[in-house]
Amino acid sequence: MALKLPEFITLDFLQGIFSKHFNGSGYVKVEHFWGEFATKRGDNYASDMYRINVDYEYSDCKRRKPIILKVMPEGEIQTLVMVQNKLYPREIHTYRNLLVEIDKLLSDINDQTKFAPTCLYTASEPKMMLAFEDVKDKGYKVLPRNRLLNFDQSLPLIVKLAKLHAASAVLYDKNPDIMEPYIEGSISRNPERQDFLVHYRNCARVLGLVAEKEWGGIWKEISLKLQRFEATIVDKGCDVYIRDEKSFSVFNHNDLWIPNIFYKYDENELVQDILFIDFQMPYFGSPGIDLNFILYGSLTEDTRTSFSKKLLRAYHETLQSVLIALDYKKKIPTLHEIHIEVLKCGFNGVLAAMCEVPLLFYENTEDLEMDLLLANSTKAEEFRYSLFNNPSYKGFIQALLLEFDDLGYLD
């Protein structure tokens, strides 16, 4: 049985997208289409994702092209959070403006790096939405969400991130206004952007309860700290997003966890390319924001503990080489200064480990709905408890909690 698509997805709607995409380069006519969900329910709980398979005629040839349509969801709490935090306007600005300008900068030095799938269309009516090429058609894939990255997977990721950061720093010098939508952090004291912040408080509180009830007596002190942490986690998170005007600043993706990274492998199973998706929470500030999110939210413990310094060196080498190639006019940060930025923004690693990784390890992804995640109900509380009372997550978080406690983050 074919998926019933939203009513606005019609032949005329798709004709407009394809006509714009081909931009008058030849006759194009959309003839037929059908749709399916692009992700499993819960894999993308902040958007409705559709794969639209389109049969069309172009320059007298019959062709088929799948596209991805990302649409503002309809959940009550979900929609409120999306609107308050301007998630879709941020992402639309990123594709329409920032990534276009970064591509131009790199093209000027004969670098054809692409950071994201090609955006075919954006709109604010009848709903906020974006349409993309389907990169799975080109051999890209998202890795299993419950398998954290090893060194061979994280090295090309950190190198590509460095290139994005470097180009964005140069772009800001040329056009500072382009970063305006990203000045306010994803955690903010803005009274109009408070509805999602209950998620961070819930994470601290419920993890503390699980540690107290399920992990045994040796975790009593940390469990109490976590339950007290509920009162301070948001303020500490806000402090991470206070930008130092004098420090080196970059465009941070700010949500680089495994579901938002596409990998392409060659015939020898070596990483050939990486693309980033889901630019709804970008932030212009310290590169330590993204680096901590990756180190503590996407890597295996062995990769992080054994190779983090090697990864940061690779990051710095790429950052430096691209800044030089793009004729960056300001002081290029040293490797030591990058380490300092990682330390200064270390609390973002706590947020990644405590508030994002539990979602990676949760197997029943069909239950992952933002409305349930944020709701104040018995059902929601039971869901959150099961999220943290997960043996796989327990194996991940216990060593990190000891590290976070030694660093003073839980005080």
C-alpha atoms as a printed R data frame, in Angstrom:
    type eleno elety resid chain resno      x      y       z
1   ATOM     1    CA   MET     A     1  0.000  0.000   0.000
2   ATOM     2    CA   ALA     A     2  1.456  3.347  -1.073
3   ATOM     3    CA   LEU     A     3  2.225  5.906   1.615
4   ATOM     4    CA   LYS     A     4 -0.338  8.682   1.827
5   ATOM     5    CA   LEU     A     5  1.717 11.846   1.341
6   ATOM     6    CA   PRO     A     6  0.805 15.356   2.553
7   ATOM     7    CA   GLU     A     7 -1.712 16.990   0.220
8   ATOM     8    CA   PHE     A     8  0.666 19.720  -0.947
9   ATOM     9    CA   ILE     A     9  2.967 17.162  -2.600
10  ATOM    10    CA   THR     A    10  1.499 17.172  -6.105
11  ATOM    11    CA   LEU     A    11  2.739 16.930  -9.690
12  ATOM    12    CA   ASP     A    12  2.713 20.726  -9.921
13  ATOM    13    CA   PHE     A    13  4.679 21.044  -6.685
14  ATOM    14    CA   LEU     A    14  7.357 18.624  -7.908
15  ATOM    15    CA   GLN     A    15  7.354 20.211 -11.357
16  ATOM    16    CA   GLY     A    16  8.322 23.495  -9.712
17  ATOM    17    CA   ILE     A    17 11.203 21.859  -7.843
18  ATOM    18    CA   PHE     A    18 12.551 20.106 -10.958
19  ATOM    19    CA   SER     A    19 12.156 23.165 -13.183
20  ATOM    20    CA   LYS     A    20 14.141 25.218 -10.686
21  ATOM    21    CA   HIS     A    21 16.756 22.483 -10.301
22  ATOM    22    CA   PHE     A    22 17.394 22.209 -14.045
23  ATOM    23    CA   ASN     A    23 17.168 26.008 -14.324
24  ATOM    24    CA   GLY     A    24 16.143 26.197 -17.956
25  ATOM    25    CA   SER     A    25 18.953 23.927 -19.151
26  ATOM    26    CA   GLY     A    26 16.447 21.766 -20.996
27  ATOM    27    CA   TYR     A    27 12.831 20.705 -21.152
28  ATOM    28    CA   VAL     A    28 11.731 18.856 -18.009
29  ATOM    29    CA   LYS     A    29  8.331 17.362 -17.210
30  ATOM    30    CA   VAL     A    30  7.408 15.464 -14.055
31  ATOM    31    CA   GLU     A    31  5.134 12.579 -15.024
32  ATOM    32    CA   HIS     A    32  4.648 10.396 -11.963
33  ATOM    33    CA   PHE     A    33  5.747 10.076  -8.354
34  ATOM    34    CA   TRP     A    34  5.305  7.955  -5.252
35  ATOM    35    CA   GLY     A    35  6.625  8.332  -1.735
36  ATOM    36    CA   GLU     A    36  7.923  6.522   1.308
37  ATOM    37    CA   PHE     A    37  9.378  7.516   4.652
38  ATOM    38    CA   ALA     A    38 13.045  8.427   4.235
39  ATOM    39    CA   THR     A    39 13.920  7.354   7.768
40  ATOM    40    CA   LYS     A    40 12.468  5.000  10.319
41  ATOM    41    CA   ARG     A    41 10.094  6.638  12.719
42  ATOM    42    CA   GLY     A    42 12.166  8.154  15.534
43  ATOM    43    CA   ASP     A    43 15.424  8.338  13.558
44  ATOM    44    CA   ASN     A    44 14.658 11.991  12.893
45  ATOM    45    CA   TYR     A    45 12.339 13.160  15.632
46  ATOM    46    CA   ALA     A    46 12.601 16.863  14.697
47  ATOM    47    CA   SER     A    47 11.226 16.594  11.133
48  ATOM    48    CA   ASP     A    48  8.993 14.568   8.863
49  ATOM    49    CA   MET     A    49 11.249 12.976   6.242
50  ATOM    50    CA   TYR     A    50  9.960 11.654   2.906
51  ATOM    51    CA   ARG     A    51 11.720 10.028  -0.027
52  ATOM    52    CA   ILE     A    52  9.856 11.041  -3.182
53  ATOM    53    CA   ASN     A    53 10.618  8.896  -6.227
54  ATOM    54    CA   VAL     A    54 10.007 10.986  -9.321
55  ATOM    55    CA   ASP     A    55  9.636  9.793 -12.910
56  ATOM    56    CA   TYR     A    56 10.296 12.636 -15.312
57  ATOM    57    CA   GLU     A    57 11.239 13.463 -18.874
58  ATOM    58    CA   TYR     A    58 14.323 15.569 -19.522
59  ATOM    59    CA   SER     A    59 15.684 16.424 -22.955
60  ATOM    60    CA   ASP     A    60 13.605 13.647 -24.564
61  ATOM    61    CA   CYS     A    61 14.858 10.996 -22.092
62  ATOM    62    CA   LYS     A    62 12.753  9.189 -19.484
63  ATOM    63    CA   ARG     A    63 14.467  9.278 -16.096
64  ATOM    64    CA   ARG     A    64 13.854  8.570 -12.428
65  ATOM    65    CA   LYS     A    65 15.241 10.594  -9.537
66  ATOM    66    CA   PRO     A    66 14.625 10.185  -5.790
67  ATOM    67    CA   ILE     A    67 14.603 13.336  -3.688
68  ATOM    68    CA   ILE     A    68 14.371 13.856   0.065
69  ATOM    69    CA   LEU     A    69 11.721 16.185   1.419
70  ATOM    70    CA   LYS     A    70 12.217 17.485   4.954
71  ATOM    71    CA   VAL     A    71  9.052 19.035   6.395
72  ATOM    72    CA   MET     A    72  8.158 20.849   9.602
73  ATOM    73    CA   PRO     A    73  6.432 18.296  11.886
74  ATOM    74    CA   GLU     A    74  2.993 18.672  13.428
75  ATOM    75    CA   GLY     A    75  3.465 17.564  17.064
76  ATOM    76    CA   GLU     A    76  2.239 20.269  19.431
77  ATOM    77    CA   ILE     A    77  5.338 20.563  21.633
78  ATOM    78    CA   GLN     A    78  7.541 19.673  18.680
79  ATOM    79    CA   THR     A    79  6.204 22.535  16.546
80  ATOM    80    CA   LEU     A    80  6.494 25.002  19.420
81  ATOM    81    CA   VAL     A    81 10.155 24.135  19.977
82  ATOM    82    CA   MET     A    82 10.944 24.299  16.260
83  ATOM    83    CA   VAL     A    83  9.343 27.729  15.893
84  ATOM    84    CA   GLN     A    84 10.828 29.198  19.086
85  ATOM    85    CA   ASN     A    85 14.335 28.128  18.131
86  ATOM    86    CA   LYS     A    86 13.978 29.097  14.455
87  ATOM    87    CA   LEU     A    87 15.332 25.710  13.447
88  ATOM    88    CA   TYR     A    88 13.998 25.742   9.908
89  ATOM    89    CA   PRO     A    89 14.925 29.382   9.144
90  ATOM    90    CA   ARG     A    90 18.459 28.598  10.362
91  ATOM    91    CA   GLU     A    91 18.744 25.563   8.134
92  ATOM    92    CA   ILE     A    92 17.272 27.356   5.120
93  ATOM    93    CA   HIS     A    93 19.728 30.233   5.601
94  ATOM    94    CA   THR     A    94 22.581 27.743   5.846
95  ATOM    95    CA   TYR     A    95 21.750 26.089   2.526
96  ATOM    96    CA   ARG     A    96 20.668 29.191   0.635
97  ATOM    97    CA   ASN     A    97 23.503 31.420   1.790
98  ATOM    98    CA   LEU     A    98 26.312 30.139   3.987
99  ATOM    99    CA   LEU     A    99 27.180 26.876   2.224
100 ATOM   100    CA   VAL     A   100 26.868 28.562  -1.173
101 ATOM   101    CA   GLU     A   101 29.407 31.209  -0.157
102 ATOM   102    CA   ILE     A   102 31.741 28.638   1.373
103 ATOM   103    CA   ASP     A   103 31.629 26.636  -1.862
104 ATOM   104    CA   LYS     A   104 32.641 29.785  -3.755
105 ATOM   105    CA   LEU     A   105 35.544 30.458  -1.407
106 ATOM   106    CA   LEU     A   106 36.921 26.952  -1.795
107 ATOM   107    CA   SER     A   107 36.374 26.938  -5.546
108 ATOM   108    CA   ASP     A   108 38.655 29.965  -5.761
109 ATOM   109    CA   ILE     A   109 41.515 27.754  -4.514
110 ATOM   110    CA   ASN     A   110 40.444 24.846  -6.747
111 ATOM   111    CA   ASP     A   111 38.955 22.906  -3.845
112 ATOM   112    CA   GLN     A   112 35.664 21.248  -4.814
113 ATOM   113    CA   THR     A   113 34.822 19.916  -1.350
114 ATOM   114    CA   LYS     A   114 31.110 19.568  -0.652
115 ATOM   115    CA   PHE     A   115 29.891 19.567   2.940
116 ATOM   116    CA   ALA     A   116 26.242 18.625   2.477
117 ATOM   117    CA   PRO     A   117 23.805 17.133  -0.031
118 ATOM   118    CA   THR     A   118 22.671 19.530  -2.730
119 ATOM   119    CA   CYS     A   119 19.622 21.497  -1.649
120 ATOM   120    CA   LEU     A   120 17.090 21.600  -4.491
121 ATOM   121    CA   TYR     A   121 14.380 23.738  -2.930
122 ATOM   122    CA   THR     A   122 13.360 25.600   0.215
123 ATOM   123    CA   ALA     A   123 10.008 27.096   1.186
124 ATOM   124    CA   SER     A   124  8.115 28.543   4.106
125 ATOM   125    CA   GLU     A   125  4.629 27.838   2.669
126 ATOM   126    CA   PRO     A   126  2.454 25.815   2.920
127 ATOM   127    CA   LYS     A   127  4.984 24.508   5.458
128 ATOM   128    CA   MET     A   128  8.616 25.133   6.292
129 ATOM   129    CA   MET     A   129 10.485 22.587   4.175
130 ATOM   130    CA   LEU     A   130 13.633 21.737   2.258
131 ATOM   131    CA   ALA     A   131 14.198 19.338  -0.637
132 ATOM   132    CA   PHE     A   132 17.536 17.595  -1.201
133 ATOM   133    CA   GLU     A   133 19.171 15.202  -3.584
134 ATOM   134    CA   ASP     A   134 19.057 11.658  -2.229
135 ATOM   135    CA   VAL     A   135 22.737 10.939  -1.603
136 ATOM   136    CA   LYS     A   136 22.011  7.291  -0.879
137 ATOM   137    CA   ASP     A   137 21.588  7.137  -4.644
138 ATOM   138    CA   LYS     A   138 25.298  8.065  -4.855
139 ATOM   139    CA   GLY     A   139 26.506  5.458  -2.401
140 ATOM   140    CA   TYR     A   140 26.369  7.435   0.849
141 ATOM   141    CA   LYS     A   141 24.923  5.869   3.976
142 ATOM   142    CA   VAL     A   142 24.318  6.664   7.624
143 ATOM   143    CA   LEU     A   143 26.121  4.269   9.951
144 ATOM   144    CA   PRO     A   144 24.181  2.244  12.546
145 ATOM   145    CA   ARG     A   145 23.192  4.714  15.247
146 ATOM   146    CA   ASN     A   146 24.202  2.465  18.141
147 ATOM   147    CA   ARG     A   147 27.794  1.915  16.947
148 ATOM   148    CA   LEU     A   148 30.126  4.725  17.906
149 ATOM   149    CA   LEU     A   149 32.943  5.754  15.589
150 ATOM   150    CA   ASN     A   150 36.403  4.212  15.513
151 ATOM   151    CA   PHE     A   151 39.574  6.063  14.571
152 ATOM   152    CA   ASP     A   152 39.336  5.294  10.842
153 ATOM   153    CA   GLN     A   153 35.832  6.746  10.781
154 ATOM   154    CA   SER     A   154 36.539  9.742  12.998
155 ATOM   155    CA   LEU     A   155 39.736 10.959  11.301
156 ATOM   156    CA   PRO     A   156 38.128 11.923   7.958
157 ATOM   157    CA   LEU     A   157 35.208 13.392   9.918
158 ATOM   158    CA   ILE     A   158 37.464 15.679  11.966
159 ATOM   159    CA   VAL     A   159 39.459 16.687   8.857
160 ATOM   160    CA   LYS     A   160 36.315 17.663   6.945
161 ATOM   161    CA   LEU     A   161 35.024 19.572   9.946
162 ATOM   162    CA   ALA     A   162 38.313 21.501  10.102
163 ATOM   163    CA   LYS     A   163 37.906 22.536   6.485
164 ATOM   164    CA   LEU     A   164 34.348 23.763   7.138
165 ATOM   165    CA   HIS     A   165 35.495 25.673  10.220
166 ATOM   166    CA   ALA     A   166 38.396 27.293   8.376
167 ATOM   167    CA   ALA     A   167 36.305 28.413   5.407
168 ATOM   168    CA   SER     A   168 33.637 29.813   7.733
169 ATOM   169    CA   ALA     A   169 36.195 31.899   9.636
170 ATOM   170    CA   VAL     A   170 37.395 33.443   6.378
171 ATOM   171    CA   LEU     A   171 33.814 34.020   5.237
172 ATOM   172    CA   TYR     A   172 33.000 35.824   8.489
173 ATOM   173    CA   ASP     A   173 35.892 38.224   7.909
174 ATOM   174    CA   LYS     A   174 34.526 39.026   4.464
175 ATOM   175    CA   ASN     A   175 30.835 39.086   5.407
176 ATOM   176    CA   PRO     A   176 30.131 39.117   9.161
177 ATOM   177    CA   ASP     A   177 26.383 39.578   8.653
178 ATOM   178    CA   ILE     A   178 26.085 36.070   7.217
179 ATOM   179    CA   MET     A   179 26.637 34.627  10.724
180 ATOM   180    CA   GLU     A   180 23.853 36.674  12.316
181 ATOM   181    CA   PRO     A   181 21.350 33.770  12.511
182 ATOM   182    CA   TYR     A   182 23.906 31.715  14.454
183 ATOM   183    CA   ILE     A   183 24.950 34.154  17.181
184 ATOM   184    CA   GLU     A   184 22.551 32.811  19.817
185 ATOM   185    CA   GLY     A   185 23.414 29.366  21.135
186 ATOM   186    CA   SER     A   186 21.118 26.355  21.149
187 ATOM   187    CA   ILE     A   187 20.915 26.688  24.956
188 ATOM   188    CA   SER     A   188 19.961 30.228  25.841
189 ATOM   189    CA   ARG     A   189 18.638 32.404  28.632
190 ATOM   190    CA   ASN     A   190 16.293 34.002  26.104
191 ATOM   191    CA   PRO     A   191 12.862 33.783  27.817
192 ATOM   192    CA   GLU     A   192 11.224 32.965  24.483
193 ATOM   193    CA   ARG     A   193 13.368 29.846  23.977
194 ATOM   194    CA   GLN     A   194 12.873 27.834  27.145
195 ATOM   195    CA   ASP     A   195 10.535 24.992  26.185
196 ATOM   196    CA   PHE     A   196 13.223 22.524  25.044
197 ATOM   197    CA   LEU     A   197 15.526 23.182  28.007
198 ATOM   198    CA   VAL     A   198 13.493 20.885  30.247
199 ATOM   199    CA   HIS     A   199 15.116 18.051  28.283
200 ATOM   200    CA   TYR     A   200 18.547 18.805  29.787
201 ATOM   201    CA   ARG     A   201 17.133 19.026  33.318
202 ATOM   202    CA   ASN     A   202 15.247 15.760  32.838
203 ATOM   203    CA   CYS     A   203 18.411 14.040  31.617
204 ATOM   204    CA   ALA     A   204 20.389 15.015  34.721
205 ATOM   205    CA   ARG     A   205 17.571 14.082  37.084
206 ATOM   206    CA   VAL     A   206 16.607 10.750  35.509
207 ATOM   207    CA   LEU     A   207 20.215  9.615  35.033
208 ATOM   208    CA   GLY     A   208 20.704 10.350  38.730
209 ATOM   209    CA   LEU     A   209 17.664  8.260  39.622
210 ATOM   210    CA   VAL     A   210 18.861  5.346  37.490
211 ATOM   211    CA   ALA     A   211 22.333  5.521  39.063
212 ATOM   212    CA   GLU     A   212 20.776  5.512  42.529
213 ATOM   213    CA   LYS     A   213 18.290  2.682  41.955
214 ATOM   214    CA   GLU     A   214 20.064  0.428  39.454
215 ATOM   215    CA   TRP     A   215 23.835  0.781  39.769
216 ATOM   216    CA   GLY     A   216 24.573 -0.004  43.394
217 ATOM   217    CA   GLY     A   217 25.953  1.794  46.428
218 ATOM   218    CA   ILE     A   218 29.303  2.900  44.998
219 ATOM   219    CA   TRP     A   219 27.420  5.311  42.715
220 ATOM   220    CA   LYS     A   220 25.465  6.962  45.521
221 ATOM   221    CA   GLU     A   221 27.577 10.133  45.667
222 ATOM   222    CA   ILE     A   222 27.493 10.677  41.907
223 ATOM   223    CA   SER     A   223 23.773  9.885  41.776
224 ATOM   224    CA   LEU     A   224 23.122 12.639  44.304
225 ATOM   225    CA   LYS     A   225 25.333 15.033  42.354
226 ATOM   226    CA   LEU     A   226 23.394 14.266  39.181
227 ATOM   227    CA   GLN     A   227 20.051 14.910  40.854
228 ATOM   228    CA   ARG     A   228 21.352 18.255  42.165
229 ATOM   229    CA   PHE     A   229 22.798 18.873  38.712
230 ATOM   230    CA   GLU     A   230 19.246 19.292  37.424
231 ATOM   231    CA   ALA     A   231 19.212 22.804  38.902
232 ATOM   232    CA   THR     A   232 22.455 23.966  37.249
233 ATOM   233    CA   ILE     A   233 22.838 22.080  33.970
234 ATOM   234    CA   VAL     A   234 21.053 24.702  31.856
235 ATOM   235    CA   ASP     A   235 23.001 27.656  33.297
236 ATOM   236    CA   LYS     A   236 26.265 25.800  32.702
237 ATOM   237    CA   GLY     A   237 25.125 25.020  29.179
238 ATOM   238    CA   CYS     A   238 24.308 28.678  28.554
239 ATOM   239    CA   ASP     A   239 27.819 29.645  29.648
240 ATOM   240    CA   VAL     A   240 29.305 27.410  26.941
241 ATOM   241    CA   TYR     A   241 27.553 29.549  24.329
242 ATOM   242    CA   ILE     A   242 28.907 32.904  25.496
243 ATOM   243    CA   ARG     A   243 31.187 33.859  22.634
244 ATOM   244    CA   ASP     A   244 34.507 35.540  23.331
245 ATOM   245    CA   GLU     A   245 34.678 38.291  20.693
246 ATOM   246    CA   LYS     A   246 38.483 38.205  20.820
247 ATOM   247    CA   SER     A   247 38.824 34.467  20.269
248 ATOM   248    CA   PHE     A   248 38.878 32.492  17.042
249 ATOM   249    CA   SER     A   249 35.279 31.761  16.008
250 ATOM   250    CA   VAL     A   250 33.782 29.443  13.398
251 ATOM   251    CA   PHE     A   251 30.482 28.159  12.086
252 ATOM   252    CA   ASN     A   252 29.697 25.132  14.286
253 ATOM   253    CA   HIS     A   253 27.303 22.524  12.968
254 ATOM   254    CA   ASN     A   254 26.451 21.980  16.661
255 ATOM   255    CA   ASP     A   255 24.671 18.656  16.203
256 ATOM   256    CA   LEU     A   256 27.285 16.340  14.708
257 ATOM   257    CA   TRP     A   257 26.178 13.008  16.037
258 ATOM   258    CA   ILE     A   258 26.057  9.782  14.049
259 ATOM   259    CA   PRO     A   259 22.554 10.212  12.491
260 ATOM   260    CA   ASN     A   260 23.685 13.522  10.949
261 ATOM   261    CA   ILE     A   261 26.755 12.176   9.151
262 ATOM   262    CA   PHE     A   262 26.718 10.370   5.786
263 ATOM   263    CA   TYR     A   263 29.680  8.145   4.908
264 ATOM   264    CA   LYS     A   264 30.734  6.939   1.470
265 ATOM   265    CA   TYR     A   265 33.158  4.008   1.217
266 ATOM   266    CA   ASP     A   266 35.316  2.851  -1.672
267 ATOM   267    CA   GLU     A   267 35.713 -0.722  -2.880
268 ATOM   268    CA   ASN     A   268 38.330 -1.365  -0.169
269 ATOM   269    CA   GLU     A   269 35.944 -0.250   2.588
270 ATOM   270    CA   LEU     A   270 37.947  2.915   3.198
271 ATOM   271    CA   VAL     A   271 36.121  6.185   3.841
272 ATOM   272    CA   GLN     A   272 35.974  8.054   0.549
273 ATOM   273    CA   ASP     A   273 33.839 11.029   1.578
274 ATOM   274    CA   ILE     A   274 31.634 12.427   4.317
275 ATOM   275    CA   LEU     A   275 28.617 14.727   4.147
276 ATOM   276    CA   PHE     A   276 26.871 16.577   6.969
277 ATOM   277    CA   ILE     A   277 23.097 16.938   7.235
278 ATOM   278    CA   ASP     A   278 20.605 18.623   9.567
279 ATOM   279    CA   PHE     A   279 21.884 22.186   9.951
280 ATOM   280    CA   GLN     A   280 19.105 23.274  12.310
281 ATOM   281    CA   MET     A   281 21.194 24.239  15.348
282 ATOM   282    CA   PRO     A   282 24.340 26.006  14.037
283 ATOM   283    CA   TYR     A   283 26.293 28.333  16.288
284 ATOM   284    CA   PHE     A   284 29.009 30.854  15.508
285 ATOM   285    CA   GLY     A   285 31.634 30.618  18.210
286 ATOM   286    CA   SER     A   286 34.479 28.509  19.547
287 ATOM   287    CA   PRO     A   287 35.434 25.411  17.509
288 ATOM   288    CA   GLY     A   288 35.458 23.651  20.885
289 ATOM   289    CA   ILE     A   289 31.667 23.379  20.558
290 ATOM   290    CA   ASP     A   290 31.784 20.917  17.649
291 ATOM   291    CA   LEU     A   291 34.973 19.211  18.771
292 ATOM   292    CA   ASN     A   292 33.601 18.300  22.205
293 ATOM   293    CA   PHE     A   293 30.326 17.151  20.705
294 ATOM   294    CA   ILE     A   294 32.191 14.714  18.463
295 ATOM   295    CA   LEU     A   295 34.712 13.559  21.073
296 ATOM   296    CA   TYR     A   296 32.103 12.768  23.720
297 ATOM   297    CA   GLY     A   297 28.997 12.143  21.624
298 ATOM   298    CA   SER     A   298 30.172 10.104  18.644
299 ATOM   299    CA   LEU     A   299 33.419  8.253  19.412
300 ATOM   300    CA   THR     A   300 34.035  4.944  21.143
301 ATOM   301    CA   GLU     A   301 35.768  5.230  24.494
302 ATOM   302    CA   ASP     A   302 38.924  3.641  23.072
303 ATOM   303    CA   THR     A   303 39.026  6.075  20.147
304 ATOM   304    CA   ARG     A   304 38.534  9.061  22.400
305 ATOM   305    CA   THR     A   305 41.029  8.056  25.081
306 ATOM   306    CA   SER     A   306 43.684  6.689  22.711
307 ATOM   307    CA   PHE     A   307 43.434  9.043  19.748
308 ATOM   308    CA   SER     A   308 41.858 12.360  20.776
309 ATOM   309    CA   LYS     A   309 45.201 14.191  20.698
310 ATOM   310    CA   LYS     A   310 46.012 12.711  17.287
311 ATOM   311    CA   LEU     A   311 42.583 13.767  16.031
312 ATOM   312    CA   LEU     A   312 43.028 17.314  17.325
313 ATOM   313    CA   ARG     A   313 46.434 17.514  15.641
314 ATOM   314    CA   ALA     A   314 44.878 16.417  12.341
315 ATOM   315    CA   TYR     A   315 42.121 18.975  12.869
316 ATOM   316    CA   HIS     A   316 44.655 21.751  13.450
317 ATOM   317    CA   GLU     A   317 46.834 20.791  10.487
318 ATOM   318    CA   THR     A   318 43.856 20.971   8.123
319 ATOM   319    CA   LEU     A   319 42.485 24.127   9.732
320 ATOM   320    CA   GLN     A   320 45.846 25.855   9.373
321 ATOM   321    CA   SER     A   321 46.448 24.770   5.775
322 ATOM   322    CA   VAL     A   322 42.993 25.921   4.603
323 ATOM   323    CA   LEU     A   323 43.258 29.248   6.431
324 ATOM   324    CA   ILE     A   324 46.616 29.884   4.765
325 ATOM   325    CA   ALA     A   325 45.290 28.870   1.341
326 ATOM   326    CA   LEU     A   326 42.316 31.224   1.757
327 ATOM   327    CA   ASP     A   327 44.616 34.073   2.844
328 ATOM   328    CA   TYR     A   328 43.121 34.449   6.334
329 ATOM   329    CA   LYS     A   329 44.123 37.884   7.610
330 ATOM   330    CA   LYS     A   330 43.973 37.271  11.347
331 ATOM   331    CA   LYS     A   331 46.133 35.202  13.662
332 ATOM   332    CA   ILE     A   332 45.801 31.478  13.046
333 ATOM   333    CA   PRO     A   333 45.252 29.592  16.315
334 ATOM   334    CA   THR     A   334 48.027 27.270  17.403
335 ATOM   335    CA   LEU     A   335 47.433 23.623  18.253
336 ATOM   336    CA   HIS     A   336 47.847 24.542  21.915
337 ATOM   337    CA   GLU     A   337 45.131 27.189  21.567
338 ATOM   338    CA   ILE     A   338 42.781 24.643  19.979
339 ATOM   339    CA   HIS     A   339 43.306 22.405  23.007
340 ATOM   340    CA   ILE     A   340 42.446 25.362  25.236
341 ATOM   341    CA   GLU     A   341 39.220 25.952  23.299
342 ATOM   342    CA   VAL     A   342 38.299 22.284  23.731
343 ATOM   343    CA   LEU     A   343 38.878 22.594  27.466
344 ATOM   344    CA   LYS     A   344 36.920 25.859  27.714
345 ATOM   345    CA   CYS     A   345 33.945 24.294  25.950
346 ATOM   346    CA   GLY     A   346 34.296 20.924  27.660
347 ATOM   347    CA   PHE     A   347 30.823 21.119  29.151
348 ATOM   348    CA   ASN     A   348 29.408 20.593  25.671
349 ATOM   349    CA   GLY     A   349 30.873 17.095  25.886
350 ATOM   350    CA   VAL     A   350 28.837 16.535  29.049
351 ATOM   351    CA   LEU     A   351 25.674 17.634  27.231
352 ATOM   352    CA   ALA     A   352 26.442 15.342  24.289
353 ATOM   353    CA   ALA     A   353 27.147 12.308  26.486
354 ATOM   354    CA   MET     A   354 24.178 12.807  28.807
355 ATOM   355    CA   CYS     A   355 21.507 14.251  26.517
356 ATOM   356    CA   GLU     A   356 22.231 12.914  23.014
357 ATOM   357    CA   VAL     A   357 23.982  9.548  23.310
358 ATOM   358    CA   PRO     A   358 21.095  7.908  25.245
359 ATOM   359    CA   LEU     A   359 19.018  8.401  22.092
360 ATOM   360    CA   LEU     A   360 21.666  6.605  20.018
361 ATOM   361    CA   PHE     A   361 21.575  3.492  22.169
362 ATOM   362    CA   TYR     A   362 17.797  3.321  22.459
363 ATOM   363    CA   GLU     A   363 16.659  0.411  20.306
364 ATOM   364    CA   ASN     A   364 12.929  1.148  20.050
365 ATOM   365    CA   THR     A   365 13.413  4.185  17.831
366 ATOM   366    CA   GLU     A   366  9.731  4.288  16.918
367 ATOM   367    CA   ASP     A   367  9.111  5.583  20.456
368 ATOM   368    CA   LEU     A   368 11.473  8.538  19.975
369 ATOM   369    CA   GLU     A   369  9.165 11.518  19.664
370 ATOM   370    CA   MET     A   370 10.060 15.004  20.822
371 ATOM   371    CA   ASP     A   371  6.621 15.470  22.375
372 ATOM   372    CA   LEU     A   372  7.180 12.366  24.524
373 ATOM   373    CA   LEU     A   373 10.747 13.378  25.322
374 ATOM   374    CA   LEU     A   374  9.601 16.722  26.753
375 ATOM   375    CA   ALA     A   375  6.178 15.887  28.163
376 ATOM   376    CA   ASN     A   376  5.280 15.979  31.845
377 ATOM   377    CA   SER     A   377  3.374 12.717  32.188
378 ATOM   378    CA   THR     A   378  3.718  9.257  33.689
379 ATOM   379    CA   LYS     A   379  4.211  7.764  30.216
380 ATOM   380    CA   ALA     A   380  6.950 10.283  29.409
381 ATOM   381    CA   GLU     A   381  8.722  9.661  32.720
382 ATOM   382    CA   GLU     A   382  8.646  5.897  32.166
383 ATOM   383    CA   PHE     A   383 10.072  6.416  28.675
384 ATOM   384    CA   ARG     A   384 12.896  8.604  29.994
385 ATOM   385    CA   TYR     A   385 13.748  6.062  32.694
386 ATOM   386    CA   SER     A   386 13.993  3.286  30.098
387 ATOM   387    CA   LEU     A   387 16.162  5.558  27.957
388 ATOM   388    CA   PHE     A   388 18.794  5.808  30.684
389 ATOM   389    CA   ASN     A   389 18.306  2.349  32.202
390 ATOM   390    CA   ASN     A   390 19.850  0.747  29.135
391 ATOM   391    CA   PRO     A   391 22.794 -1.659  29.580
392 ATOM   392    CA   SER     A   392 24.509 -0.342  26.431
393 ATOM   393    CA   TYR     A   393 24.256  3.242  27.615
394 ATOM   394    CA   LYS     A   394 25.370  2.238  31.118
395 ATOM   395    CA   GLY     A   395 28.562  0.770  29.632
396 ATOM   396    CA   PHE     A   396 29.178  4.050  27.813
397 ATOM   397    CA   ILE     A   397 28.361  6.618  30.498
398 ATOM   398    CA   GLN     A   398 29.817  5.197  33.717
399 ATOM   399    CA   ALA     A   399 33.480  5.837  32.851
400 ATOM   400    CA   LEU     A   400 32.583  9.285  31.539
401 ATOM   401    CA   LEU     A   401 30.722 10.219  34.713
402 ATOM   402    CA   LEU     A   402 33.866  9.499  36.711
403 ATOM   403    CA   GLU     A   403 35.828 11.689  34.297
404 ATOM   404    CA   PHE     A   404 33.238 14.478  34.393
405 ATOM   405    CA   ASP     A   405 33.226 14.344  38.201
406 ATOM   406    CA   ASP     A   406 37.030 14.576  38.358
407 ATOM   407    CA   LEU     A   407 36.871 17.605  36.041
408 ATOM   408    CA   GLY     A   408 34.350 19.310  38.333
409 ATOM   409    CA   TYR     A   409 31.508 19.433  35.818
410 ATOM   410    CA   LEU     A   410 29.031 17.777  38.208
411 ATOM   411    CA   ASP     A   411 29.774 20.084  41.160
